Amino acid sequence: MSSSGPLEHLASVVAALEREPIDASGLRALDDDDLISVTELGAAARRLLDARTALIAGELARRSRPELAQAGLAQRLGHRTVDELVRVTTGESRRDTATAVNAGRLLVALEYPFGAEPGGPSSSDSLPPSPAHLQLAIAALRAGAIGAAALDAIRSGLGEPNERVSSAALGTACAQLVGAAATLDVDRLHRLARSVREGLDSEAIAERERAQRDARSFRLMTLPDGMTRATWLLDPESAAQVRELVDRATSPKRRTVQFADPDDLEKAARIADDDRTPEQYASDALLHLLLVGADADSSMMLGTGAPSVRVLVTARDLQLDAGSASLEASAGQPDGTVIALPTVQRLLCSGTQTPILIGSTGQPLDVGRSQRLFTARQRLALAARDGGCRWPGCERPPSWCEAHHIDQWVRDGGETNVEAGVLLCRHHHLLLHDQGWSITRAGRSPDYELIPPESVDPMRRPRSMPSRSREWLRALAS
């Protein structure tokens, strides 16, 4: 990066930016041409920083290679993967983190080809070679000509060489795409790269369709304001079926259909006059179809009947009919969702929700040493109190966690009760036992602290393990 070293180089860049604070009035004083020039300079600076960030992420990935297991940098610091380490350290999104790490691996492999590091090809520090057909794009990223997202678009769009398309042909295509990247956004660049590949290889179209089918997925992501975004990737055939259902639900509101059947005319008029927007109506219609379908046919899932949701509420709030409650945390919503008491009453009336009452101590259940394993009801109590894995920075929900005895059953004579247990995901549960971490409780309160091993912190300073359950915190405060 610089003859003065990467640490000093980036420190000087940050210091230079800090000396020039953002000044909106200064931008307003620019004419249109200068404003466009500033925009272009800002993009160039971003690309150059992109390359450095990616290279750093690549080195982190090299030091966290899977074959190093718990000796790798990411796992030694308590992170499951290098992506998680980069995301927590930088505060970037999962998508941006994955893009930076993927580009970083290519950058590091380009600078240190397979076998180029000390020890030759058998060296444990060696990386697989960077794809030959992408070397121009990788070099362009390093020079700041394109960003990490553009490199990822070219890589994924072109695909890999095979018996029908040589690496040299893809390399020529890559050079053309690097040139086109100067005038295309990332999405259009990816479409162009895919089109170029299919032009070189007609069988790639069928392969793309198979890949699209394999890539289908459904994910839920909680937004900062508490709403949840559903990301549903559909192959073209599946999308056509879903689109037809949405069109049937919303076409009367868009005034695009005519009906001869009087019953259909009446239904269309009712839908058209509904106060909901077409988007709101489509959301409610799809949810209704899911609920009815789950109750009618559960052959593709465990359990039967309509979905059941656990509601966490303090006994005091429910008794006084005041305050609020929350839904239990889940994989896509690690902090749960705050709901009003009238909503709780409505959900409880439906009979498909399980209320979990939390007392003022935050410890709803205690069965001592009557058995070795935590019971199902104790697991519910731990989920209500902890809200998921309590390892600092981990977002795994209760359903992905194991109950850990903070006082070991045999060594310490630990009791199987909620006060002496804490939820940890499997990764952090294994890390705790294998690497010498420990957990302590402050007196008899349900506050817990994580004690690192000397290899991580010679002083073994305690780290707070806050609960993610809002209702447990409210119970203690009341």
Disulfide bonds with the S-S distance in Angstrom:
none
